[in-house]
Amino acid sequence: MRYRIQLLKTAAVALGMAFASHAAVAQEQIGSFTVFIGKSDLTNAKGAALSEPWKVLRRDRANYHRFGVSQPGDQWDPYFGNSQSRKTLQTLVANGNIGPKAAKRLRNGGFILVRVFGQDGTPTAIRVSVPK
């Protein structure tokens, strides 16, 4: 019985370490870029206002990469050049970390900083903040 308890403890510690090391790898910053949210980024293709920050950022990247619409301060990124990657961007932002000032700028316009975390060049997390 004592052996089984020790074995379970050892397995639990090993499993915890495996998850911790995986999380640390997944959170490596692989890039960043700044974005200026302008009027054209605040509406969808039909002209309806976008209110969710993740939809605004997705629209900004579509405007930049697909439609060639940008404002001074928009930077190129190597991650969100096609529609599938922008769908992933929207999901990552919706599930990620957006500071309150950045969320306000995503709704009203202004500069934001997008930090991309991932592994092997593949984004797995996004953090959006106001650049300093």
Secondary structure per residue as TSV (DSSP state, phi and psi in degrees):
chain	resnum	aa	ss	phi	psi
A	1	M	-	360.0	-46.2
A	2	R	H	-61.2	-38.3
A	3	Y	H	-62.7	-43.1
A	4	R	H	-64.0	-41.4
A	5	I	H	-63.5	-43.8
A	6	Q	H	-64.2	-40.3
A	7	L	H	-63.0	-43.1
A	8	L	H	-64.0	-41.1
A	9	K	H	-62.5	-45.1
A	10	T	H	-62.2	-43.2
A	11	A	H	-63.7	-40.2
A	12	A	H	-64.4	-42.2
A	13	V	H	-64.7	-44.1
A	14	A	H	-62.5	-42.9
A	15	L	H	-63.9	-43.2
A	16	G	H	-60.5	-42.0
A	17	M	H	-66.4	-37.8
A	18	A	H	-63.3	-44.8
A	19	F	H	-64.9	-41.2
A	20	A	H	-64.1	-41.9
A	21	S	H	-69.5	-35.7
A	22	H	H	-65.2	-43.3
A	23	A	H	-63.9	-38.7
A	24	A	H	-65.5	-40.8
A	25	V	H	-66.3	-42.2
A	26	A	H	-66.5	-20.5
A	27	Q	T	-99.6	15.7
A	28	E	E	-73.0	128.0
A	29	Q	E	-71.7	124.8
A	30	I	E	-108.2	-7.7
A	31	G	E	175.8	172.2
A	32	S	E	-157.4	158.8
A	33	F	E	-158.5	156.8
A	34	T	E	-102.2	154.1
A	35	V	E	-136.1	140.1
A	36	F	E	-108.9	118.8
A	37	I	E	-84.3	114.5
A	38	G	-	-110.4	-178.4
A	39	K	G	-55.7	-41.0
A	40	S	G	-67.0	-18.3
A	41	D	G	-87.5	-12.3
A	42	L	S	-93.7	0.7
A	43	T	B	-132.1	154.0
A	44	N	-	-83.5	-176.0
A	45	A	T	-62.7	-23.9
A	46	K	T	-92.7	1.4
A	47	G	S	90.4	0.9
A	48	A	-	-77.5	141.7
A	49	A	B	-65.0	139.5
A	50	L	-	-100.0	128.9
A	51	S	-	-111.4	-24.0
A	52	E	S	-81.8	129.7
A	53	P	H	-54.8	-38.4
A	54	W	H	-67.7	-32.1
A	55	K	H	-72.7	-36.4
A	56	V	H	-64.3	-45.3
A	57	L	H	-65.1	-40.1
A	58	R	H	-61.1	-42.9
A	59	R	H	-64.3	-41.4
A	60	D	H	-57.9	-45.3
A	61	R	H	-69.2	-34.5
A	62	A	H	-66.0	-44.4
A	63	N	H	-58.1	-44.5
A	64	Y	H	-67.6	-54.4
A	65	H	H	-81.4	-41.7
A	66	R	T	-90.4	-42.6
A	67	F	S	-103.0	-6.7
A	68	G	-	69.7	23.2
A	69	V	-	-100.8	119.7
A	70	S	-	-147.2	163.1
A	71	Q	-	-116.4	158.7
A	72	P	T	-55.8	129.0
A	73	G	T	109.6	-19.8
A	74	D	-	-71.2	131.7
A	75	Q	-	-112.6	150.4
A	76	W	-	-67.7	148.9
A	77	D	-	-134.2	149.3
A	78	P	S	-89.3	7.4
A	79	Y	S	-107.7	-32.4
A	80	F	-	-121.8	43.0
A	81	G	-	-84.1	-12.7
A	82	N	S	-125.5	166.8
A	83	S	H	-64.1	-36.3
A	84	Q	H	-67.0	-40.5
A	85	S	H	-68.7	-31.1
A	86	R	H	-71.9	-31.0
A	87	K	H	-64.8	-42.3
A	88	T	H	-62.3	-42.3
A	89	L	H	-55.7	-47.5
A	90	Q	H	-58.7	-44.0
A	91	T	H	-65.3	-43.9
A	92	L	H	-63.8	-40.5
A	93	V	H	-68.7	-42.8
A	94	A	H	-61.2	-33.1
A	95	N	T	-98.1	2.2
A	96	G	S	-102.1	-145.5
A	97	N	E	-120.4	113.2
A	98	I	E	-122.3	119.6
A	99	G	-	-66.3	153.5
A	100	P	H	-61.2	-37.1
A	101	K	H	-67.3	-39.3
A	102	A	H	-67.4	-40.0
A	103	A	H	-61.0	-40.0
A	104	K	H	-64.4	-42.4
A	105	R	H	-67.6	-33.1
A	106	L	H	-67.9	-25.6
A	107	R	H	-88.4	-28.2
A	108	N	H	-116.9	-15.0
A	109	G	-	108.0	153.5
A	110	G	E	131.6	-179.4
A	111	F	E	-80.7	140.9
A	112	I	E	-138.7	160.0
A	113	L	E	-113.5	128.5
A	114	V	E	-111.9	119.0
A	115	R	E	-105.7	131.3
A	116	V	E	-109.1	127.3
A	117	F	E	-114.2	147.9
A	118	G	E	177.6	-160.6
A	119	Q	E	-143.7	133.2
A	120	D	T	55.0	37.7
A	121	G	T	79.5	2.3
A	122	T	E	-102.7	119.6
A	123	P	E	-64.5	134.8
A	124	T	E	-125.5	-11.9
A	125	A	E	-157.9	152.6
A	126	I	E	-131.3	139.1
A	127	R	E	-126.1	127.5
A	128	V	E	-115.8	129.0
A	129	S	E	-145.3	178.7
A	130	V	-	-93.3	128.0
A	131	P	-	-65.8	148.3
A	132	K	-	-92.2	360.0
